[in-house]
Amino acid sequence: MPCTVDPVLPAGTLAGVPQPELPTGDGLLLRPWRAEDAPAVYAAFQDPAMHQWHIRAADSEEEVAGWIEEWRSCWARETAAQWAVVDADGGEVLGRVALRCILLAEGVAEVAYWTGAARGRSVAPRATTALARWALDETGFHRLELMHATANEASCRVAAKAGFALEGTRRSATLHPDGWHDMHLHARVRGDRP
């Protein structure tokens, strides 16, 4: 059955080019993950706050090395795009920002992020804003969605600072170790401004 509309982004939009480095313009750099980042990611996942909002735990640096390899390979498959958020001067890993659940034909992806010891320094909103600018304005995605547990007020502030409008609540949408969480759904559409 033929489609009645053209794809928003054709296959190969991501895989056809190297994953870019994205400067935020204010001291951060989004760059592809490297194998040597495993100790920093492992350390971030030892923070109890990470366990409150993320369903993944890291048992070893070797396990994290596998995650990084998977993150790197997602670009070629065009299923996700993951960046390390680093200090532009010193290169210290401060967090992660990503596009997950990429649907090129629909021009839609889900934004995800975390920060470790850099929490409270506006790393997440700055990185998310830079990622949204690249995805929507430069690459041609139409819509980016961002979800977080309704109880995660810090993530709600990140979404708002990065220009993602609150669209509603998905009731009992995500299972965490402490039970089912209601999730806020935020979105930013091409043409929106933070």
Phi and psi in degrees as a GROMACS rama.xvg file:
@    title "Ramachandran Plot"
@    xaxis  label "Phi"
@    yaxis  label "Psi"
@TYPE xy
-73.0205  150.063  PRO-2
-80.453  148.819  CYS-3
-95.22  -5.65411  THR-4
-131.928  151.42  VAL-5
-75.7437  154.211  ASP-6
-62.094  143.891  PRO-7
-63.9757  -45.4403  VAL-8
-128.849  127.498  LEU-9
-75.1292  156.506  PRO-10
-54.8494  141.025  ALA-11
95.4204  -5.9865  GLY-12
-55.733  -43.3694  THR-13
-91.1795  -53.1528  LEU-14
-63.3189  -22.0799  ALA-15
-77.3661  -5.95433  GLY-16
-137.092  156.306  VAL-17
-65.1855  148.279  PRO-18
-63.5584  126.944  GLN-19
-81.7583  160.918  PRO-20
-91.0498  138.539  GLU-21
-123.5  104.687  LEU-22
-74.689  143.234  PRO-23
-84.4908  -18.7779  THR-24
87.39  -1.05021  GLY-25
-137.715  36.1981  ASP-26
101.975  -1.00166  GLY-27
-115.086  158.087  LEU-28
-136.069  131.938  LEU-29
-96.463  121.05  LEU-30
-135.296  156.952  ARG-31
-58.51  148.925  PRO-32
-67.103  149.079  TRP-33
-122.99  153.361  ARG-34
-56.6202  -35.8223  ALA-35
-71.9466  -2.60896  GLU-36
-82.2126  -8.23498  ASP-37
-54.841  -45.0798  ALA-38
-59.8092  -38.705  PRO-39
-67.4669  -40.639  ALA-40
-67.4967  -42.7273  VAL-41
-59.0144  -44.6202  TYR-42
-62.4284  -41.3623  ALA-43
-61.482  -36.8763  ALA-44
-80.9312  2.43514  PHE-45
-89.3375  -9.28283  GLN-46
-73.8392  123.432  ASP-47
-56.745  -29.0178  PRO-48
-64.2738  -31.5749  ALA-49
-63.8094  -38.0724  MET-50
-70.1726  -23.9432  HIS-51
-69.5666  -36.486  GLN-52
-114.34  -7.02493  TRP-53
-120.479  142.215  HIS-54
-91.0711  1.11829  ILE-55
-103.808  143.962  ARG-56
-126.246  151.716  ALA-57
-111.766  119.332  ALA-58
-92.0007  -19.9535  ASP-59
-161.471  160.989  SER-60
-65.4112  -31.0137  GLU-61
-64.1791  -41.0111  GLU-62
-62.2984  -44.2465  GLU-63
-63.8175  -36.5815  VAL-64
-57.7762  -37.2965  ALA-65
-65.6026  -39.1645  GLY-66
-59.7296  -46.6799  TRP-67
-62.3527  -40.3138  ILE-68
-61.9329  -42.0943  GLU-69
-64.1241  -45.3484  GLU-70
-57.2625  -42.1981  TRP-71
-67.2341  -36.5406  ARG-72
-75.9306  -20.3741  SER-73
-62.0539  -30.366  CYS-74
-59.5619  -47.6033  TRP-75
-65.3266  -31.3632  ALA-76
-84.3119  -11.3395  ARG-77
59.8744  35.2527  GLU-78
-103.571  -23.8445  THR-79
-160.965  161.667  ALA-80
-140.869  118.927  ALA-81
-119.907  135.493  GLN-82
-126.529  144.047  TRP-83
-80.7088  135.94  ALA-84
-98.5695  117.122  VAL-85
-126.07  157.322  VAL-86
-65.5583  125.422  ASP-87
-63.5979  -27.1169  ALA-88
-87.6929  -54.8486  ASP-89
-92.5692  -16.7015  GLY-90
83.3763  3.41249  GLY-91
-63.2218  132.142  GLU-92
-72.0573  122.157  VAL-93
-108.826  -18.3242  LEU-94
173.615  -162.324  GLY-95
-140.737  145.847  ARG-96
-138.331  144.227  VAL-97
-151.956  156.847  ALA-98
-107.142  121.942  LEU-99
-115.326  166.87  ARG-100
50.6807  46.4879  CYS-101
-69.8195  129.937  ILE-102
-122.377  91.6338  LEU-103
-59.7956  -44.82  LEU-104
-58.941  -32.2498  ALA-105
-94.3114  -10.2338  GLU-106
68.0999  34.7808  GLY-107
-124.927  144.759  VAL-108
-153.334  161.181  ALA-109
-105.24  132.701  GLU-110
-90.6854  137.269  VAL-111
-136.373  153.885  ALA-112
-159.863  160.781  TYR-113
-153.884  156.361  TRP-114
-132.294  153.118  THR-115
-104.171  -113.192  GLY-116
-65.1653  -15.3094  ALA-117
-82.0901  1.90907  ALA-118
-53.8479  138.293  ARG-119
91.5657  1.01471  GLY-120
-109.116  17.482  ARG-121
62.0579  25.2606  SER-122
-66.3903  -47.5319  VAL-123
-62.827  -48.0099  ALA-124
-66.5285  -35.6117  PRO-125
-66.0326  -44.6024  ARG-126
-67.6232  -40.7659  ALA-127
-65.9761  -38.5835  THR-128
-63.1607  -43.8784  THR-129
-64.8717  -41.1021  ALA-130
-64.4905  -44.304  LEU-131
-62.2451  -41.2194  ALA-132
-59.5451  -45.9501  ARG-133
-64.8124  -47.8431  TRP-134
-66.1606  -46.5267  ALA-135
-82.8886  -49.2537  LEU-136
-85.0071  -37.0255  ASP-137
-96.177  -40.1237  GLU-138
-92.5002  -30.5801  THR-139
104.835  12.3154  GLY-140
-59.2096  150.727  PHE-141
-95.1964  -37.8971  HIS-142
-144.129  133.49  ARG-143
-117.25  131.582  LEU-144
-109.495  151.269  GLU-145
-140.999  125.122  LEU-146
-122.75  146.08  MET-147
-152.231  157.029  HIS-148
-59.2196  137.927  ALA-149
-59.1948  -27.9707  THR-150
-77.5054  -10.8861  ALA-151
-88.304  81.3853  ASN-152
-64.7678  -31.5018  GLU-153
-63.6839  -41.5466  ALA-154
-67.6532  -32.326  SER-155
-63.259  -40.6527  CYS-156
-65.7508  -39.7929  ARG-157
-59.7257  -48.6474  VAL-158
-58.0906  -46.3647  ALA-159
-63.7542  -44.7984  ALA-160
-62.7992  -30.6522  LYS-161
-88.9638  6.36284  ALA-162
84.567  19.2289  GLY-163
-94.1316  113.665  PHE-164
-73.3558  139.693  ALA-165
-73.9293  122.76  LEU-166
-104.694  -21.7958  GLU-167
162.36  -171.085  GLY-168
-121.961  128.205  THR-169
-94.0244  109.771  ARG-170
-72.0897  136.376  ARG-171
45.2033  51.8496  SER-172
-96.3293  -24.4651  ALA-173
-136.116  132.699  THR-174
-89.8678  122.504  LEU-175
-113.61  169.543  HIS-176
-55.9676  -27.7038  PRO-177
-94.2291  8.57198  ASP-178
121.826  -169.076  GLY-179
-78.9575  136.243  TRP-180
-112.564  137.83  HIS-181
-71.9801  145.607  ASP-182
-124.388  132.379  MET-183
-76.2401  138.723  HIS-184
-109.87  117.868  LEU-185
-111.742  157.308  HIS-186
-151.244  155.372  ALA-187
-133.157  130.477  ARG-188
-111.544  148.527  VAL-189
-50.9113  130.855  ARG-190
102.038  -22.8072  GLY-191
-65.864  150.338  ASP-192
-123.894  139.919  ARG-193
